């Protein structure tokens, strides 16, 4: 009978040890899950950052292109005022190539550039809006709402 109680006691200790092992393993799995969720969050943050940087880069590129076009238009306006190329270079501190570029760009651009600039700006804004991640909003639609319409009219 002593051997039977020892065997029962040994089985009980084995069950307790097994239970402790599974509890520790469950805790480890929960910590692993927390790690993986945190790393997914990091990936989402970096992806959002990259989209926002690209959007800022696109807006800056558009602004720079618009400024360059405006500078070219100013050079052309001086040429139309019969200011010599050398005087334009001296007044503006630009090169002869800048003057030639503005002159050739203005010859074919005209009103098309203004329309293209507006289209490009709209395109950049649309891509910026599309690239910015919005947080998910969850709405519980199974909620009962009682509205007293007569009270709202008063």
C-alpha positions in Angstrom: 0.0 0.0 0.0 3.0 2.3 0.6 4.0 1.8 -3.0 0.5 2.7 -4.2 0.5 6.1 -2.3 4.0 6.8 -3.6 2.8 6.1 -7.2 -0.2 8.3 -6.7 1.9 11.0 -5.2 4.4 10.8 -8.0 1.6 11.1 -10.6 0.2 14.1 -8.8 3.7 15.8 -8.8 4.1 15.0 -12.5 0.7 16.5 -13.3 1.6 19.6 -11.3 5.0 19.9 -13.0 3.3 19.4 -16.4 0.7 22.1 -15.5 3.5 24.5 -14.5 5.4 23.8 -17.7 2.3 24.5 -19.9 1.5 27.7 -17.9 5.1 29.0 -18.5 4.8 28.0 -22.1 1.6 29.9 -22.4 3.2 33.0 -20.9 6.1 32.7 -23.3 3.7 32.5 -26.2 1.9 35.6 -25.0 5.1 37.5 -24.8 6.0 36.3 -28.3 2.7 37.5 -29.6 3.2 40.9 -28.0 6.6 41.1 -29.7 5.2 40.2 -33.1 2.4 42.7 -32.7 4.9 45.4 -31.7 7.0 44.7 -34.8 4.0 44.8 -37.0 3.2 48.2 -35.5 6.8 49.3 -36.3 6.4 48.2 -39.9 3.2 50.2 -40.2 4.8 53.3 -38.7 7.7 53.1 -41.1 5.4 52.5 -44.1 3.3 55.5 -43.1 6.5 57.6 -42.7 7.7 56.6 -46.2 4.3 57.5 -47.8 4.3 60.9 -46.0 8.0 61.6 -47.0 7.1 60.8 -50.6 4.1 63.1 -50.5 6.2 65.9 -49.1 8.9 65.2 -51.8 6.2 65.4 -54.5 4.8 68.7 -53.2 8.4 70.2 -52.9 9.1 69.1 -56.5 6.0 70.7 -57.7 6.7 73.9 -55.8 10.3 74.0 -57.2 9.0 73.4 -60.7 6.5 76.3 -60.3 9.2 78.6 -59.0 11.6 77.8 -61.8 8.7 78.4 -64.3 8.0 81.8 -62.6 11.7 82.7 -62.7 11.7 81.9 -66.5 8.6 84.0 -67.0 10.4 86.9 -65.2 13.4 86.6 -67.6 11.0 86.5 -70.6 9.2 89.6 -69.3 12.6 91.4 -69.1 13.3 90.3 -72.7 9.9 91.6 -73.8 10.8 95.0 -72.1 13.8 95.1 -74.6 16.4 94.4 -71.8 19.5 92.9 -73.4 20.6 89.4 -72.5 23.8 90.6 -70.9 22.0 93.1 -68.8 19.5 90.4 -67.6 22.4 88.2 -66.7 24.0 91.1 -64.7 20.8 92.2 -63.0 19.6 88.7 -62.0 23.0 87.1 -61.5 22.0 84.2 -63.9 23.9 82.6 -66.7 23.4 83.0 -70.4 22.1 79.4 -70.5 19.4 80.4 -68.0 18.3 83.2 -70.3 18.3 81.0 -73.3 16.4 78.2 -71.5 13.7 80.7 -70.3 13.4 82.1 -73.8 13.0 78.7 -75.5 10.7 77.4 -72.8 8.4 80.4 -73.1 8.2 80.0 -76.8 6.3 76.7 -76.6 4.9 76.8 -73.1 2.6 79.9 -72.8 -0.9 79.0 -71.5 -0.2 75.3 -71.7 2.3 75.5 -68.8 -0.3 77.2 -66.5 -2.9 74.5 -67.3 -0.3 71.7 -66.9 0.9 73.2 -63.6 -2.7 73.2 -62.2 -3.2 69.6 -63.4 0.1 68.5 -61.9 -0.8 70.2 -58.6 -4.1 68.4 -58.5 -2.5 65.1 -59.3 0.1 65.6 -56.5 -2.6 66.5 -54.0 -4.6 63.4 -55.1 -1.6 61.2 -54.6 -0.9 62.8 -51.3 -4.4 62.1 -50.1 -4.3 58.6 -51.3 -0.9 57.9 -49.7 -1.8 59.2 -46.2 -3.1 56.3 -44.1 -6.2 57.1 -42.1 -6.9 55.3 -38.8 -9.6 52.8 -39.0 -12.9 53.8 -37.4 -15.2 51.1 -36.3 -18.9 51.9 -35.7 -21.2 49.5 -33.9 -24.4 49.5 -36.0 -26.3 47.2 -33.7 -27.1 50.0 -31.3 -30.7 50.9 -30.7 -31.3 54.6 -31.0 -34.5 56.3 -30.0 -34.9 59.8 -31.4 -37.8 62.0 -30.5 -38.2 63.9 -33.8 -40.8 66.2 -32.3 -38.3 67.3 -29.6 -35.7 68.1 -32.2 -38.1 70.4 -34.1 -38.9 72.4 -31.0 
